[in-house]
């Protein structure tokens, strides 16, 4: 799972950095359009009618996070909630080491924007119950977290990211293609 997330971050970060560097105004407009489309999709997850669990547009960012996605965490919340032996903390520390890598023997993380977002505390974190994001139980975790994240993303800073991490599993590593298929199965599950 960590390999897949690293690959996804690499391509998203590299692609975004290239687009922004070449055409900053068009890139911002395209990014805003993409974010708007994601908001539209996740608003469809609320369902029809007025239910007590539905989120109102007038809610503050804190209320949205509390009501809709208790597992959407800041760096500080994550570090406070999980001790150093919890798998969530171990996976987070590996992510942190990767994104802040610098110096002898370490590969520098290629996405400057992701690194700046991490240092600024603009990332939000979600932990899945397994390394397969397309499992229904994981889709039920991601959907409200994504909805809450999209509600607050513009207030978090220009380098924000939703970082989704899965529980490590025993056995052989999956191929990039397998991770790619699971990722798109998860997106289909969000519809």
C-alpha positions as CSV (number, residue, x, y, z in Angstrom):
1,X,0.0,0.0,0.0
2,X,2.8,2.4,0.9
3,X,4.4,1.7,-2.5
4,X,1.1,2.5,-4.3
5,X,0.6,5.7,-2.3
6,X,4.2,6.8,-3.1
7,X,3.7,6.1,-6.8
8,X,0.4,8.0,-6.8
9,X,1.9,10.9,-4.9
10,X,4.8,10.9,-7.2
11,X,2.7,11.1,-10.4
12,X,0.2,13.5,-8.9
13,X,2.9,15.8,-7.5
14,X,5.1,15.6,-10.6
15,X,2.2,16.2,-13.0
16,X,0.8,19.0,-10.9
17,X,4.2,20.7,-10.5
18,X,4.8,20.4,-14.3
19,X,1.4,21.9,-15.1
20,X,1.7,24.7,-12.6
21,X,5.2,25.6,-13.7
22,X,4.2,25.7,-17.4
23,X,0.9,27.5,-17.1
24,X,0.1,28.6,-13.5
25,X,-3.2,30.5,-14.2
26,X,-4.6,27.7,-16.4
27,X,-3.4,25.1,-13.9
28,X,-5.2,26.9,-11.0
29,X,-8.4,27.0,-13.0
30,X,-8.1,23.3,-14.0
31,X,-7.4,22.4,-10.4
32,X,-10.4,24.4,-9.1
33,X,-12.6,22.7,-11.8
34,X,-11.4,19.3,-10.7
35,X,-12.0,20.1,-7.0
36,X,-15.5,21.4,-7.9
37,X,-16.2,18.1,-9.7
38,X,-15.1,16.1,-6.7
39,X,-17.3,18.2,-4.4
40,X,-20.2,17.5,-6.8
41,X,-19.6,13.8,-6.7
42,X,-19.2,13.6,-2.9
43,X,-22.3,15.8,-2.4
44,X,-24.1,13.1,-4.2
45,X,-23.0,10.7,-1.4
46,X,-25.2,12.5,1.0
47,X,-28.4,11.0,-0.4
48,X,-31.7,12.7,-1.0
49,X,-33.8,14.4,1.6
50,X,-33.0,15.8,4.9
51,X,-31.5,13.4,7.4
52,X,-30.0,14.3,10.8
53,X,-26.6,13.0,9.6
54,X,-26.5,15.3,6.5
55,X,-24.0,18.1,6.6
56,X,-25.2,21.6,6.1
57,X,-23.2,24.1,4.1
58,X,-23.2,26.6,6.9
59,X,-21.3,24.3,9.3
60,X,-17.8,25.2,10.3
61,X,-14.8,23.1,9.3
62,X,-14.6,21.7,12.8
63,X,-18.3,20.7,12.9
64,X,-18.0,19.0,9.5
65,X,-15.0,17.0,10.6
66,X,-16.6,16.0,13.9
67,X,-20.0,15.0,12.3
68,X,-18.9,13.5,9.0
69,X,-15.5,12.1,9.3
70,X,-14.1,11.5,12.8
71,X,-11.2,9.7,11.2
72,X,-10.0,12.7,9.1
73,X,-6.9,13.7,11.2
74,X,-4.4,16.5,11.4
75,X,-0.7,15.7,12.0
76,X,-1.1,16.7,15.6
77,X,-4.2,14.7,16.2
78,X,-2.6,11.6,14.6
79,X,0.5,12.0,16.8
80,X,-1.6,12.4,19.9
81,X,-4.1,9.6,19.1
82,X,-1.7,6.8,18.2
83,X,1.3,5.6,20.2
84,X,4.6,4.6,18.5
85,X,3.7,0.9,18.4
86,X,0.3,1.3,16.7
87,X,0.3,0.3,13.0
88,X,-1.2,3.7,12.1
89,X,1.7,5.5,13.7
90,X,4.3,3.2,12.2
91,X,2.9,3.8,8.7
92,X,2.7,7.5,9.3
93,X,6.3,7.6,10.5
94,X,7.4,5.8,7.3
95,X,5.4,8.3,5.3
96,X,7.0,11.2,7.3
97,X,10.5,9.8,6.7
98,X,9.8,9.4,3.0
99,X,8.4,12.9,2.5
100,X,11.1,14.6,4.5
101,X,14.0,12.5,3.1
102,X,17.1,14.6,2.6
103,X,20.7,13.8,3.1
104,X,23.2,11.0,2.5
105,X,21.7,7.7,1.5
106,X,18.1,9.0,1.2
107,X,16.2,9.7,-2.0
108,X,14.8,13.2,-1.9
109,X,11.0,13.2,-2.2
110,X,10.3,14.5,-5.7
111,X,7.2,16.6,-4.9
112,X,8.1,20.0,-3.4
113,X,4.4,20.9,-2.9
114,X,3.7,17.7,-0.9
115,X,6.8,18.4,1.3
116,X,5.7,22.0,1.8
117,X,2.2,20.9,2.6
118,X,3.4,18.4,5.2
119,X,5.7,20.9,6.9
120,X,2.9,23.5,7.0
121,X,0.5,21.0,8.6
122,X,-1.9,21.2,5.6
123,X,-2.2,17.4,5.0
124,X,-5.1,15.5,6.4
125,X,-4.8,11.7,7.2
126,X,-7.2,8.8,7.0
127,X,-6.5,5.2,7.9
128,X,-8.1,2.2,6.3
129,X,-8.8,-1.1,8.0
130,X,-6.8,-3.0,5.3
131,X,-4.5,-2.3,2.4
132,X,-7.3,-2.7,-0.2
133,X,-9.1,0.7,-0.5
134,X,-11.8,-0.9,-2.7
135,X,-13.2,-3.0,0.1
136,X,-16.7,-1.8,1.1
137,X,-15.6,-1.2,4.8
138,X,-12.8,1.1,3.5
139,X,-15.1,2.9,1.0
140,X,-17.4,3.7,4.0
141,X,-14.4,5.3,5.7
142,X,-13.1,7.2,2.7
143,X,-16.5,8.6,1.6
144,X,-17.3,10.8,4.6
145,X,-13.6,11.7,5.0
146,X,-13.4,12.8,1.4
147,X,-16.6,14.8,1.8
148,X,-15.3,16.5,4.9
149,X,-11.9,17.1,3.3
150,X,-13.4,18.8,0.2
151,X,-15.4,21.1,2.5
152,X,-12.3,22.3,4.3
153,X,-9.6,21.9,1.6
154,X,-9.5,25.5,0.4
155,X,-9.0,26.8,3.9
156,X,-6.0,24.5,4.5
157,X,-3.5,26.1,2.3
158,X,-2.2,25.8,-1.3
159,X,-0.3,22.6,-0.7
160,X,-2.9,20.4,1.1
161,X,-3.3,16.7,0.4
162,X,-5.6,14.0,1.6
163,X,-3.3,11.2,2.6
164,X,-5.0,7.8,2.8
165,X,-3.0,4.9,4.4
166,X,-4.0,1.3,4.7
167,X,-3.1,-1.3,7.3
168,X,0.0,-3.2,6.4
169,X,-0.5,-6.8,5.4
170,X,1.6,-9.9,5.5
171,X,2.7,-11.7,2.3
172,X,4.0,-10.7,-1.0
173,X,3.9,-7.1,-2.3
174,X,1.2,-6.3,-4.9
175,X,2.2,-5.0,-8.3
176,X,1.6,-1.4,-9.2
177,X,-1.1,-2.6,-11.6
178,X,-3.0,-4.3,-8.7
179,X,-2.8,-1.2,-6.6
180,X,-4.0,0.8,-9.6
181,X,-7.0,-1.5,-10.1
182,X,-7.9,-1.3,-6.4
183,X,-7.7,2.4,-6.4
184,X,-10.1,2.8,-9.3
185,X,-12.4,0.1,-7.8
186,X,-12.5,2.3,-4.7
187,X,-13.3,5.4,-6.8
188,X,-16.2,3.4,-8.5
189,X,-17.4,2.4,-5.0
190,X,-17.7,6.1,-4.0
191,X,-20.3,6.7,-6.7
